[in-house]
Amino acid sequence: MSTYKFMTAEEAATYVNHGDNVGFSGFTPAGSPKEVPTAIAKRAEAFHAEGKEFKIGVYTGASTGDSLDGALARANAISFRTPYQSNKDLRSALNDERAPYFDMHLSSLAPHLRFGFMPRPTIAVLEACDVTKYGEIYLTSAVGIAPTVANLADKIIIELNHNHPEALRGFHDIFEPLDPPHRMPLTLMSPSDRMGVPYIKVDPSKIIGIVETWRDDEVGGFTPTDAVTDKIGKNVASFLANEIKTGRVPKDFLPIQSGVGNIANAVMASLGANEEIPSFEMYTEVIQDSVIDLLRSGKISFASGCSLTVTTPVLKEIYADIEFFRSKIVLRPQEMSNSPELARRLGLISINTALEADIFGNVNSTHVLGSKMMNGIGGSADFTRSAYISIFTSPSTAKNGKISAIVPMVSHVDQNEHSVNILITEHGVADLRGKSPVQRAEEIIENCVDPSYKQILHDYLKLSGPSHTPTNLYACFGMHTQFMDSGNMLDTKWDKYKTTI
């Protein structure tokens, strides 16, 4: 490592100029650089104060910490951003059209960069726990798109984070497939298999500097589970236990993919507590706190992911007992962790969260009232279309019952009815497999909709009369417009639409 130049974050930022496209390591705040992006934001502010332009294109694995997305957004330093975000300041900037943003399936970003579909990253900023003189970069708590941006970039800046031990060497499986027409089949046959090496290998001359840091990942605490999310979790576990009983799921079970957040935590807790569900493996993108608890108890035997998105106290517990977890966790690039090919081969049961669903099974994962971006589609579709069983969960209502999460037609479609098998709320389970649109609507209304909205949705179905997919184009967004007018979907009346039939 002595062959590399050590520098401050401010010195490193001077290598980043207006118009550059920068690729950052990490996936969620886990493994995301912190010192250098903050210094880049300060450099942008200084340029702006002099009346000069300074904006960069930003590629990341997924969302990041406030020191990256937040700092750059507040500095008005982003010329474009992809593929996913969750920062409040960046969200405001992109919804105000101050930071152009394009939402992408997470498995697609790395190959699209290699294909030349988007501007090539000129600089890569990677967080590492170790770097060798041979150009072997050992990442920290996540991988993301780090291998691809490291290979494509002209220059690499390393944030050497001493809060992540060198003992992390060996936790990563770094593999990039060949591009078509030379791509070979992926060889994973189980979540614990490996295809690559534990480091990113680059030409050492590309590493222009190392910035030392002792910063924790900026993973915030998750919202605690409550009665609603706990019931959703139990409904998921009961449904899957019954699938085992009926033989639709093998008795030794299948690998689980789960999203992130309080509902996902509740689902994992319920899977862990249900004695009818055997010990299982995970093949997912985000490994969060609840997964670590189940690895310790033995309910989860192995977890493959892209990131250790765990709170700082839990990450420190992992590092304190790192040899225990060495044989139980592997971290991969998101191109591999989210690979549809591998999801289909491994027979994943995918469990993700819907922002909104409609009575036919279409899911909105991203947009509030059809126009305001919340976070992004993330990796949910990578898994959903290829899953053995695709499950979407959601509380049935929001805003103290003033919003129904299930509506006549979603205001934005991310997952269409053909990919969604199961919809689960705190009220029950709608099994949409093998059902016509009318049958799906009846199943969802009866089993998943809050009782206060059931009659409203039944009445909507009658508006269009007999048809394959009963849709009244005048009324399908009536619940949304009613909320915009009165602040309460419960006020929805269909009488005014009857004259349009």
C-alpha positions as CSV (number, residue, x, y, z in Angstrom):
1,M,0.0,0.0,0.0
2,S,3.0,2.3,0.5
3,T,3.2,2.8,-3.3
4,Y,0.0,4.9,-3.2
5,K,-0.3,8.6,-2.4
6,F,-2.2,9.4,0.8
7,M,-4.2,12.7,0.7
8,T,-7.0,14.6,2.4
9,A,-10.5,14.4,1.1
10,E,-10.2,18.0,0.0
11,E,-7.1,17.1,-2.1
12,A,-8.9,14.2,-3.6
13,A,-11.9,16.4,-4.5
14,T,-9.7,18.6,-6.7
15,Y,-9.4,15.7,-9.2
16,V,-13.2,15.9,-9.7
17,N,-14.2,18.6,-12.2
18,H,-17.4,20.0,-13.6
19,G,-18.8,17.6,-16.2
20,D,-17.2,14.5,-14.7
21,N,-19.3,11.4,-14.2
22,V,-18.4,9.7,-10.9
23,G,-19.2,6.2,-9.8
24,F,-19.4,5.5,-6.1
25,S,-19.2,2.2,-4.2
26,G,-21.8,1.0,-1.7
27,F,-25.4,-0.1,-1.7
28,T,-27.6,1.9,0.6
29,P,-25.5,3.8,3.1
30,A,-23.5,0.6,3.7
31,G,-20.1,0.9,2.0
32,S,-20.8,4.3,0.6
33,P,-17.9,6.9,0.6
34,K,-18.4,9.8,3.0
35,E,-15.4,12.1,3.1
36,V,-14.7,12.5,-0.6
37,P,-18.3,13.2,-1.7
38,T,-18.7,15.8,1.1
39,A,-15.5,17.5,-0.1
40,I,-16.8,17.4,-3.7
41,A,-20.0,19.2,-2.5
42,K,-17.9,21.9,-0.8
43,R,-15.8,22.3,-4.0
44,A,-19.1,22.8,-5.9
45,E,-20.3,25.4,-3.4
46,A,-17.0,27.3,-3.8
47,F,-17.3,27.3,-7.6
48,H,-20.9,28.4,-7.4
49,A,-20.0,31.3,-5.1
50,E,-17.6,32.5,-7.8
51,G,-20.4,32.3,-10.4
52,K,-18.9,29.1,-12.0
53,E,-20.6,25.9,-13.0
54,F,-20.0,22.7,-11.1
55,K,-22.1,19.6,-11.5
56,I,-21.3,16.0,-11.8
57,G,-23.1,12.9,-13.0
58,V,-23.6,10.5,-10.1
59,Y,-23.7,6.7,-10.3
60,T,-24.2,4.6,-7.2
61,G,-25.3,1.1,-6.3
62,A,-28.6,2.2,-4.7
63,S,-29.3,4.8,-2.1
64,T,-26.4,6.3,-0.1
65,G,-25.8,8.2,3.1
66,D,-26.4,11.9,3.7
67,S,-22.7,12.6,3.2
68,L,-23.1,11.6,-0.4
69,D,-26.6,12.2,-1.8
70,G,-27.6,14.8,0.8
71,A,-24.4,16.8,0.5
72,L,-24.3,16.8,-3.3
73,A,-28.0,17.7,-3.5
74,R,-27.8,20.6,-1.1
75,A,-24.8,21.9,-3.1
76,N,-26.8,21.7,-6.3
77,A,-23.9,19.6,-7.7
78,I,-25.8,16.9,-9.5
79,S,-26.2,16.9,-13.3
80,F,-27.9,13.5,-13.3
81,R,-28.5,10.7,-10.8
82,T,-29.3,7.0,-11.1
83,P,-30.4,4.3,-10.2
84,Y,-32.1,4.7,-6.7
85,Q,-32.2,7.2,-3.8
86,S,-33.9,7.7,-0.5
87,N,-32.4,11.0,0.8
88,K,-35.0,13.8,1.6
89,D,-32.9,16.6,0.1
90,L,-32.2,14.7,-3.1
91,R,-35.9,13.7,-3.3
92,S,-36.9,17.3,-3.1
93,A,-34.3,18.3,-5.8
94,L,-35.4,15.6,-8.2
95,N,-39.1,16.3,-7.7
96,D,-38.4,20.0,-8.3
97,E,-36.5,19.2,-11.4
98,R,-33.2,20.5,-10.0
99,A,-31.5,17.1,-10.2
100,P,-32.4,15.0,-13.2
101,Y,-33.0,11.4,-12.1
102,F,-33.8,8.2,-13.9
103,D,-35.1,5.2,-12.1
104,M,-33.6,1.9,-13.0
105,H,-33.7,-1.8,-12.2
106,L,-30.6,-2.3,-10.0
107,S,-29.4,-5.3,-11.9
108,S,-29.3,-3.4,-15.1
109,L,-27.0,-0.5,-14.2
110,A,-23.6,-2.2,-14.4
111,P,-24.2,-3.9,-17.7
112,H,-25.8,-0.8,-19.2
113,L,-22.6,1.2,-18.2
114,R,-20.4,-1.5,-19.9
115,F,-22.7,-1.5,-23.0
116,G,-22.2,2.3,-23.4
117,F,-25.9,3.1,-23.0
118,M,-25.0,5.9,-20.5
119,P,-22.0,8.2,-20.1
120,R,-18.9,6.3,-18.9
121,P,-17.8,7.0,-15.3
122,T,-14.5,8.9,-15.5
123,I,-13.8,8.6,-11.8
124,A,-14.6,5.9,-9.2
125,V,-14.7,6.6,-5.5
126,L,-14.6,3.4,-3.5
127,E,-14.7,2.6,0.2
128,A,-12.2,-0.2,1.1
129,C,-11.0,-2.0,4.2
130,D,-7.7,-2.8,2.5
131,V,-5.7,-2.2,-0.8
132,T,-2.7,-4.1,-1.9
133,K,0.2,-2.8,-4.0
134,Y,-1.0,-5.1,-6.8
135,G,-4.3,-3.2,-7.2
136,E,-6.4,-5.6,-5.2
137,I,-9.2,-3.6,-3.5
138,Y,-11.1,-5.2,-0.7
139,L,-14.4,-3.5,-0.1
140,T,-16.2,-2.9,3.2
141,S,-19.9,-3.5,4.0
142,A,-21.3,-3.5,0.5
143,V,-20.4,-3.9,-3.2
144,G,-23.0,-2.3,-5.4
145,I,-21.5,-1.4,-8.9
146,A,-18.0,-1.0,-7.6
147,P,-16.3,-3.6,-9.8
148,T,-17.8,-2.1,-13.0
149,V,-17.1,1.6,-12.2
150,A,-13.5,0.6,-11.1
151,N,-12.9,-1.1,-14.4
152,L,-14.4,1.7,-16.5
153,A,-13.0,4.7,-14.7
154,D,-9.8,6.4,-15.7
155,K,-9.0,7.4,-12.0
156,I,-9.8,5.7,-8.7
157,I,-9.9,7.3,-5.3
158,I,-10.0,5.0,-2.3
159,E,-11.5,5.9,1.0
160,L,-9.7,3.5,3.4
161,N,-12.1,3.2,6.3
162,H,-10.4,1.9,9.4
163,N,-13.8,1.3,11.1
164,H,-14.1,-1.8,8.8
165,P,-11.6,-4.4,9.7
166,E,-9.2,-6.0,7.3
167,A,-10.7,-9.3,8.4
168,L,-13.6,-8.5,6.0
169,R,-11.2,-9.9,3.4
170,G,-13.0,-13.0,2.1
171,F,-16.6,-11.9,2.6
172,H,-17.0,-10.7,-1.0
173,D,-17.5,-12.6,-4.2
174,I,-16.6,-10.2,-7.0
175,F,-17.6,-11.4,-10.4
176,E,-18.5,-9.6,-13.6
177,P,-20.0,-11.7,-16.5
178,L,-18.8,-11.3,-20.0
179,D,-21.0,-9.1,-22.2
180,P,-23.1,-10.6,-25.0
181,P,-22.4,-12.4,-27.3
182,H,-19.7,-13.9,-25.2
183,R,-21.7,-14.3,-21.9
184,M,-21.6,-17.7,-20.3
185,P,-24.3,-19.2,-18.0
186,L,-23.9,-18.1,-14.3
187,T,-22.7,-21.1,-12.2
188,L,-24.4,-20.5,-8.9
189,M,-26.5,-23.5,-7.8
190,S,-27.1,-22.4,-4.2
191,P,-26.9,-19.1,-2.3
192,S,-23.6,-20.1,-0.7
193,D,-21.8,-20.9,-4.0
194,R,-19.2,-18.5,-5.3
195,M,-18.2,-17.5,-8.8
196,G,-15.4,-14.9,-8.4
197,V,-12.7,-13.6,-6.1
198,P,-12.8,-11.6,-2.9
199,Y,-11.4,-8.4,-4.3
200,I,-11.6,-5.9,-7.2
201,K,-8.5,-6.1,-9.4
202,V,-7.4,-2.9,-11.1
203,D,-4.2,-1.5,-12.6
204,P,-2.5,0.1,-9.6
205,S,-1.6,3.2,-11.6
206,K,-5.3,4.1,-11.8
207,I,-5.4,4.6,-8.0
208,I,-4.5,8.3,-7.7
209,G,-4.9,8.6,-4.0
210,I,-6.1,7.1,-0.7
211,V,-8.1,9.1,1.9
212,E,-8.1,7.6,5.4
213,T,-11.3,7.8,7.4
214,W,-12.9,6.4,10.6
215,R,-16.5,7.0,9.7
216,D,-19.4,4.7,10.5
217,D,-21.9,3.7,7.8
218,E,-24.8,6.1,7.9
219,V,-27.5,3.5,8.2
220,G,-30.4,4.9,10.2
221,G,-32.5,3.0,12.7
222,F,-35.5,1.3,11.1
223,T,-39.0,2.2,12.2
224,P,-40.1,-0.3,14.8
225,T,-42.7,-2.8,13.9
226,D,-46.3,-2.2,15.1
227,A,-49.5,-4.1,15.3
228,V,-50.2,-3.7,11.5
229,T,-46.8,-4.7,10.3
230,D,-46.6,-7.6,12.8
231,K,-49.9,-8.9,11.4
232,I,-48.7,-8.6,7.8
233,G,-45.6,-10.6,8.8
234,K,-47.7,-13.3,10.4
235,N,-49.9,-13.4,7.3
236,V,-46.9,-13.9,5.1
237,A,-45.5,-16.7,7.3
238,S,-48.9,-18.4,7.6
239,F,-49.3,-18.3,3.8
240,L,-45.9,-19.8,3.2
241,A,-46.4,-22.5,5.8
242,N,-49.6,-23.5,4.0
243,E,-47.8,-23.6,0.7
244,I,-45.4,-26.1,2.2
245,K,-48.3,-28.2,3.5
246,T,-50.0,-28.3,0.1
247,G,-46.8,-29.2,-1.6
248,R,-46.7,-26.1,-3.7
249,V,-43.4,-25.2,-2.0
250,P,-40.9,-28.0,-1.3
251,K,-40.9,-29.2,2.3
252,D,-37.3,-28.1,2.8
253,F,-38.3,-24.7,1.6
254,L,-36.7,-22.2,-0.9
255,P,-34.4,-19.2,-0.6
256,I,-36.0,-15.9,0.5
257,Q,-35.6,-12.5,-1.0
258,S,-36.8,-9.7,1.1
259,G,-36.9,-5.9,0.8
260,V,-35.8,-3.4,3.4
261,G,-37.8,-1.5,6.1
262,N,-40.1,-2.2,9.0
263,I,-42.5,-4.5,7.0
264,A,-39.5,-6.6,5.9
265,N,-38.3,-6.8,9.5
266,A,-41.7,-7.9,10.6
267,V,-41.9,-10.5,7.9
268,M,-38.4,-11.9,8.8
269,A,-39.3,-12.0,12.5
270,S,-42.5,-13.9,11.7
271,L,-40.7,-16.4,9.4
272,G,-38.2,-16.9,12.2
273,A,-41.0,-17.5,14.8
274,N,-43.1,-19.9,12.7
275,E,-42.2,-23.4,13.7
276,E,-43.8,-24.8,10.5
277,I,-41.2,-23.1,8.4
278,P,-37.8,-24.8,8.4
279,S,-34.4,-23.2,8.5
280,F,-33.8,-21.4,5.2
281,E,-31.3,-19.5,3.1
282,M,-31.5,-16.0,1.8
283,Y,-30.6,-14.7,-1.7
284,T,-31.3,-11.0,-1.5
285,E,-29.9,-7.6,-2.0
286,V,-30.0,-6.1,1.5
287,I,-29.1,-7.9,4.7
288,Q,-30.6,-6.0,7.6
289,D,-30.7,-6.3,11.4
290,S,-33.4,-9.0,11.5
291,V,-31.4,-11.3,9.3
292,I,-28.4,-11.2,11.6
293,D,-30.6,-12.3,14.5
294,L,-31.9,-15.2,12.5
295,L,-28.4,-16.2,11.4
296,R,-27.4,-16.3,15.1
297,S,-30.4,-18.5,16.0
298,G,-29.8,-20.8,13.1
299,K,-33.2,-20.1,11.5
300,I,-31.3,-18.7,8.5
301,S,-28.4,-20.9,7.5
302,F,-26.8,-18.6,5.0
303,A,-27.4,-15.1,3.6
304,S,-26.2,-13.9,0.2
305,G,-26.6,-10.2,-0.4
306,C,-25.1,-7.0,-1.9
307,S,-24.9,-5.1,1.4
308,L,-24.8,-5.4,5.2
309,T,-27.4,-2.6,5.7
310,V,-27.4,-2.9,9.5
311,T,-27.3,-0.3,12.2
312,T,-23.9,0.6,13.6
313,P,-24.3,-1.4,16.9
314,V,-25.3,-4.5,14.9
315,L,-22.4,-4.1,12.5
316,K,-20.0,-3.8,15.4
317,E,-21.4,-7.0,16.8
318,I,-20.8,-8.7,13.5
319,Y,-17.2,-7.5,13.4
320,A,-16.7,-8.6,17.0
321,D,-17.7,-12.1,16.1
322,I,-16.5,-12.0,12.5
323,E,-15.3,-15.6,12.3
324,F,-18.8,-16.9,13.2
325,F,-20.3,-14.9,10.3
326,R,-17.5,-15.7,7.8
327,S,-19.2,-19.0,6.7
328,K,-22.7,-17.5,6.8
329,I,-22.5,-14.3,4.7
330,V,-21.3,-13.4,1.2
331,L,-21.6,-10.0,-0.5
332,R,-21.8,-9.7,-4.3
333,P,-22.1,-7.0,-7.0
334,Q,-25.8,-6.1,-7.5
335,E,-25.6,-7.4,-11.0
336,M,-25.2,-10.8,-9.4
337,S,-27.3,-10.4,-6.2
338,N,-30.2,-9.2,-8.3
339,S,-29.7,-11.4,-11.3
340,P,-33.0,-12.5,-12.8
341,E,-31.3,-15.6,-14.2
342,L,-30.2,-16.6,-10.7
343,A,-33.5,-15.7,-9.1
344,R,-35.3,-18.0,-11.5
345,R,-32.8,-20.9,-11.1
346,L,-32.7,-20.7,-7.3
347,G,-36.5,-20.6,-7.1
348,L,-36.6,-17.5,-4.9
349,I,-39.6,-16.5,-2.9
350,S,-39.6,-12.7,-3.3
351,I,-41.3,-10.5,-0.7
352,N,-41.4,-6.7,-1.5
353,T,-43.4,-3.7,-0.4
354,A,-46.0,-1.9,-2.4
355,L,-46.7,1.8,-2.1
356,E,-50.0,1.2,-3.8
357,A,-51.8,-1.6,-5.5
358,D,-55.0,-1.8,-7.6
359,I,-57.8,-4.3,-7.6
360,F,-56.3,-6.2,-10.5
361,G,-52.9,-6.7,-9.0
362,N,-50.8,-3.9,-10.5
363,V,-48.3,-2.4,-8.1
364,N,-46.9,1.1,-7.7
365,S,-43.6,1.0,-5.9
366,T,-42.3,4.5,-6.5
367,H,-44.7,7.4,-7.1
368,V,-47.0,9.3,-4.8
369,L,-50.2,10.3,-6.6
370,G,-48.5,9.3,-9.9
371,S,-46.0,12.1,-10.1
372,K,-43.9,12.6,-7.0
373,M,-41.0,10.2,-6.8
374,M,-40.5,8.6,-3.4
375,N,-37.3,6.5,-3.7
376,G,-37.3,4.3,-6.8
377,I,-38.1,0.8,-8.0
378,G,-34.8,-0.6,-6.6
379,G,-34.4,-4.3,-7.1
380,S,-38.0,-5.4,-6.6
381,A,-38.6,-6.1,-10.3
382,D,-35.3,-7.9,-10.7
383,F,-36.8,-10.6,-8.4
384,T,-40.5,-10.3,-9.0
385,R,-40.7,-11.3,-12.6
386,S,-38.4,-14.3,-12.1
387,A,-39.5,-15.4,-8.6
388,Y,-40.9,-18.9,-7.8
389,I,-43.6,-16.9,-5.9
390,S,-43.8,-13.1,-6.0
391,I,-45.4,-11.5,-2.9
392,F,-46.2,-7.9,-2.3
393,T,-47.1,-6.5,1.1
394,S,-48.6,-3.3,2.3
395,P,-50.7,-1.8,5.1
396,S,-54.2,-1.5,3.7
397,T,-54.5,2.2,4.6
398,A,-52.4,5.3,5.3
399,K,-52.9,8.7,6.8
400,N,-55.1,7.4,9.6
401,G,-57.4,5.7,7.1
402,K,-57.8,8.6,4.8
403,I,-55.9,6.8,2.0
404,S,-56.6,3.3,0.8
405,A,-53.4,1.5,-0.4
406,I,-55.7,-0.4,-2.8
407,V,-57.4,1.6,-5.5
408,P,-59.3,1.0,-8.8
409,M,-56.2,1.8,-10.8
410,V,-52.7,2.5,-9.6
411,S,-51.4,6.0,-10.4
412,H,-48.1,4.6,-11.6
413,V,-47.3,1.1,-12.7
414,D,-44.0,-0.5,-11.7
415,Q,-45.0,-4.2,-11.3
416,N,-47.8,-5.3,-13.6
417,E,-50.5,-7.8,-12.8
418,H,-48.7,-10.5,-14.8
419,S,-45.8,-10.5,-12.3
420,V,-47.6,-10.2,-9.0
421,N,-48.7,-13.6,-7.6
422,I,-49.7,-12.7,-4.0
423,L,-50.9,-9.5,-2.3
424,I,-50.9,-9.4,1.5
425,T,-52.1,-6.7,3.9
426,E,-52.9,-6.9,7.7
427,H,-56.4,-8.1,6.7
428,G,-55.4,-11.1,4.8
429,V,-54.0,-12.8,1.7
430,A,-55.1,-12.5,-1.9
431,D,-53.8,-15.3,-4.1
432,L,-53.9,-14.1,-7.7
433,R,-52.5,-17.1,-9.4
434,G,-54.6,-18.6,-12.1
435,K,-57.4,-16.0,-11.8
436,S,-59.1,-13.7,-14.3
437,P,-59.1,-9.9,-13.7
438,V,-62.6,-10.0,-12.2
439,Q,-61.7,-12.9,-10.0
440,R,-58.5,-11.1,-8.9
441,A,-60.5,-8.0,-8.0
442,E,-63.0,-9.9,-5.9
443,E,-60.1,-11.7,-4.2
444,I,-58.2,-8.5,-3.3
445,I,-61.3,-6.6,-2.2
446,E,-62.5,-9.4,0.1
447,N,-59.2,-10.4,1.6
448,C,-56.9,-7.3,1.6
449,V,-58.9,-4.1,1.5
450,D,-59.7,-2.3,4.7
451,P,-63.4,-2.9,5.6
452,S,-64.2,0.9,5.3
453,Y,-63.2,0.8,1.6
454,K,-64.7,-2.5,0.6
455,Q,-68.1,-1.2,-0.6
456,I,-66.5,1.7,-2.4
457,L,-64.4,-0.6,-4.4
458,H,-67.2,-3.1,-5.0
459,D,-69.3,-0.2,-6.3
460,Y,-66.5,0.9,-8.6
461,L,-66.5,-2.6,-10.3
462,K,-70.1,-2.1,-11.3
463,L,-69.5,1.2,-13.1
464,S,-68.0,-0.3,-16.3
465,G,-70.4,-3.1,-16.7
466,P,-69.4,-6.6,-17.9
467,S,-65.9,-6.7,-19.5
468,H,-62.7,-8.6,-19.2
469,T,-61.0,-6.0,-17.1
470,P,-63.8,-3.8,-15.7
471,T,-62.4,-0.2,-16.0
472,N,-64.2,3.1,-16.1
473,L,-61.7,5.6,-17.6
474,Y,-63.7,8.5,-16.2
475,A,-63.7,7.1,-12.6
476,C,-60.5,4.9,-12.3
477,F,-58.6,7.7,-10.5
478,G,-61.7,8.9,-8.6
479,M,-60.3,7.9,-5.2
480,H,-57.1,9.8,-6.0
481,T,-58.9,13.0,-7.1
482,Q,-61.2,12.8,-4.1
483,F,-58.2,12.7,-1.8
484,M,-56.7,15.7,-3.6
485,D,-60.0,17.6,-3.2
486,S,-61.0,16.6,0.3
487,G,-58.0,14.9,1.9
488,N,-60.0,11.7,2.4
489,M,-60.6,8.8,0.0
490,L,-63.5,7.7,2.1
491,D,-65.5,10.6,0.7
492,T,-65.4,9.0,-2.8
493,K,-68.9,8.8,-4.4
494,W,-69.4,7.2,-7.8
495,D,-72.8,8.8,-8.6
496,K,-71.3,11.6,-10.7
497,Y,-69.6,9.0,-13.0
498,K,-72.7,6.9,-13.8
499,T,-73.8,9.3,-16.5
500,T,-70.5,8.7,-18.4
501,I,-71.2,5.0,-19.0
